């Protein structure tokens, strides 16, 4: 029984499946798709678990658009998103509380003189403070999640309607990949706390720039960010903006950005296709705080606004011999 899920365990997995009107195999598939580990015969489920499973499956039909396989697919996306959001929320709150309580604890003297005792007390106080905030903030945050989901759902439909490709799920985009230069070597010189702060600042600044230019962050990988934009000029402005707020800030590390354009497949909240791979490969070519693009993107940028310069041909993994293109505004 959890503070955020206070129902007592009443049913086993077999009993939940029976009460929800599905097979045990179907119940297990949905449970795994949500990201939860399988359990044996323990009675850990409650009435809300039954209601959720019944709600998810009661309108399914093999003849309908949403069949069981699609339900599992959508459930997996929900589970992965909620798991990451939950970790993000808790980590952010604990970090904030730890910063405040840690400064207080550091000024206190442990009776046994142990720094570990002080740190432990500070950590416990930070966790307790973060938990109190989460309990009070929970209802408001649930409403916020619903609001944001609906806004993003509407935006996703609008993007699909505006797609120039005749095939649903495939569209023409400019893909950008921003990468911190020599992050591994840099992280070896920093404390764990400073690494976390650096990654958080890098991701948040990149996300702000991408949003301003009407793009989307597809995913963050700690030392890199993958983003897309349907306008190559805005994609360039995004890349330039990331360099300005990261690479040109003396407190931040250098960064490099690769841009590639073409047809990509959008699936499971991600993007796939040659432009995605090319954008990532181009970051290895780019000098620090520079933008490197492929030929397709160069052709899409107006010649009266941008100056492009072909770089020496070189082998690029997965693409053979490629001539990258350096670019800057006139």
C-alpha angles and dihedrals in degrees: 000000000000134000089239095040104034098172115123119237108263109151138047121226090262091053093047091052092048094049092047092049098241135111120265089245091055092048091051092048091053092045091052091045089057087057099250122135119247118256132206124229096315118131098236100134130090141192093282090058090053092048093049093050092046092048091051096049107029095088097041121117135167087231095049127085091247105057127165096273091054090047089056090049093051091043091054090053090049093048094049093046094048093045092054093043091051093049090046093050095047095043092050094049094044091048091051092047092043091053091054099040093039091060090052094046092048090060093051123086116230111225092234092043091241117148088199090059091052092047091048092051091048092050093050091049091048092051091048091049093048091049092053091051092049092051092051094041097044101095094045091048092051089055090047091052091053092048094049093045091053092048092050091045090055091048091050092053091048091052091050092050091049095047112125095208118092092221117081113236092026123090143158112258142156109237122206130197118192117192134184109236115246093349094164093057090043094051090054089064096049134075118247089253093054092046090054092047091049094050092046092051092045093051095044094049092047091048091051092052093046092050093049089055093050093250133127132239106227096186144335121225101188098257095033142043128208115207138167137206131182090217116066092204091055089046089056090047088051091052092047091047092052090052090049096051097038114022097036094048106095089212092058133065124256119273137198130201134205124196128194131170135205145083116336134179116232112209137150092000091303137093127233136186144081095299090059092052093042093052090053093047092050092062087069088058098045122095117231115291092007136116122229122188138184127246093261093056091045090056091051096053114088111252092220091060104036137046115212129190127190115232124213113288115259138170114270117194110254094008106061118219111001133180106216118206127226114211140189137161118267 
